[in-house]
Amino acid sequence: FPMHFMRQVYTALQDQDVKWNVGYWHFNQRAVYNGALAANHVDGFQRFVDFYDGCKDTMTEYTRQRFGYTDAMKTQEILRWDGYPRAWPLSSNPESSAFTQFDNQYVGWIYCTGPEVAENMYSVYKYTQNEELLEKYYDYMRRTVQFIVQWVRWDEASGTYQIEDSHSRENWWHINNSTPDNAAIRSLLPKFIE
């Protein structure tokens, strides 16, 4: 498992004896990894993206159950070690909150996590020029793009695609066309097409 951000420190306890939350918070996790490629630490950065790649089947099933989308995946902002989303209040029974994080009022409507992770996977490929890694990560990227395609809505009145009811990280809740979502989509789609 990748290093885990918890209680304002990074740990490698594999979710053991964590009191506040056992979830991997993408927003916090990425802080320790974003400079890894520039520092020539591909191995550390790859552990980060491999964690998400290993959770893709669970996240795809969650997306099917929650949205009714097929062959598409929404990456949750908070994931348990096995890819299940988590919500509050937490329970000592790890199965009690499976597939309930969408209802989390703070982070359940953050949609830019998947495109950000997919772009990180693409960055690993570009840095290493290893086509086997691109093939490995392609399915994650494809499922993320499939979610975007099924999620955005065409607005006839404005003549534009709209991102409805999302959270701009934890700054603004239940807004349309949040800046992080737009930026993530506009950054990932050209790379996926490439």
N, C-alpha and C positions, 0 to 999 in steps of 0.2 A: 504494500500500500504506500501511497505517497505520504510525505510529512503532513501532519494534521494540525490545522490552526485551531487552538482551543484556549479559552481564557487568556487571550492576548499573548499566547506563546505558541510556538510550533513544537509539536511532539511527534514521536514515532511509537506510540503505545498501542497502535492497532485497535483503537476504540475501547481499550480496557480501562475501567475505573474512571470514566469521564462523567462528571456530574451535571454539566450544563446541557450539552447537546452532543449527540454522537454523529451528527451530520458533517459531511465535508462541504463547507461553504465555498463555492467557487470564487466569489468576490474576494474572500480573504486568502484562499489557497493560492490564487494566481500571483499574489504579491511576492511570494518567495521564489516563484518559478520564472516570472517574466524576464528576468535578466540572465537566465541560465544559458541560453544559446549564445548570447553575446560574450559570456564568460567561458565559452567552449565546454559547457557541461551538458552535452546532449543526453547523457545517460540519466541525469536527474530530471531534466525536462521531459524526457520520454516516459519516465515513470508516472508523471503527472497526467499526460494525455492517455497513456495506456490504461490508467484507472478508469477513465471515462469510456474508452473503447470497450473495456471489459464489461461495462454496465449497459451496453446499448440494447441488448435483447430485453432486459427488464424495462428500460425506459420506453422502448417501442411498444411493449405490451401496455404500459401505463398510458401512453398516448392513444392507443386504440380504445382502451376502456374509457378514458376521460373525454376524448374529442371525437371518437368514432373514425379517426383517420387510419388508413391502411398504409403499411410500408413507410411510415413516417415516425419521427421521434422528436419529442420535446425534452431537452435536457433540463432537469430541475436545478434550481439554484442550490438547493441543499440535498445531498444524497447520503444515504447510509452506505456503508462499505460494500453492500451487495447491489447497489443501484436503486433500491427502493427510496422513494421520497419520504421525508419525515415532516411531522407537524407537531404543533403544541396542543394540548399538554403532552409531554412525553410519557411513555408508559414503560414499566419494566419488562413488558411483553413486547419483543421486537416486531411481532407480526401485527400488533394491534393498530398500527397507524400506516400500514402499507397503502399506497395509492391515495393518501388523504392530503398531501401537502398542497395540492392545488387550492385548497380552501384556506390555506394560511394567508391571513390578511396582509402580511408584510412582504413576503417573497414569492407567493404562489403565482403571480402574474408577471414574473420577469421572464422574458422570452429571448434575451440576447445571449444567454449562457451557452446554448448549443452552437450558434454561429461563432462565438468566441473560441470555444474549445475546438471546433472544426478548423478554424483558421490557425490555431496553435498546431494542430496536426499537420496542416499544410506547411507551416513554418519548419517543422522538423524535417519534412521531405526536402524543402528548398535548401535548408542548411546542409543536409547530408547528401543530397542528390541520390538518395537510395530509393530506387523505384519500388523495391519490395515494401518499404514503409508506406509509400503512397498507395500501393495496392491494399495493404493492411488497413489503412485509415479511410480509404475511399468509401466503404460502406457506411461508416459513421457520418461522413460528410454528405453522402447521398441521402440518407434518412433525414438529416437535419434540413437539407434543402427541400425535401418532399414535405416536411412540416411547414416550412415557410410558404411553399406554393399553395398548400391547402388552407393555410391560416389567414393570409392577407386577403382583403376583400376589395373588389373593384367598386369605386364610387362613381356612378354615372354623372352626378352633378358636377363634381370637380374634375373628372377625367383622370383621376389618379388612384393608385392602390392605397388602401388605408390599413393601418394596424390598429385594431380596436381593443379597447379596455386592457391596457397593460400598465405595468409599473416601471417607472424610470428609476431602476434600482430601488432604493428605499426613500427616494426624494419626493416623488409625486406618484400618487396612486390612482388607478382607474382613469387613465388618460388615453387619448388617441395619439398615435404617431409619436411615441416617446423617442427622444434623441438616441439613447443607447440601442434601442431596437433597430431604428433606421440605419444607424452607423454600422451595426453588426451585419445587417443584411446587405447593405451596399458594399461592404468590404468583402464579404464572403462570396457572393454570387459571381463576380468576375473571376475570382480564383477558381471556383468550381467549374465554370465554363471553360477556363483555360485547360 
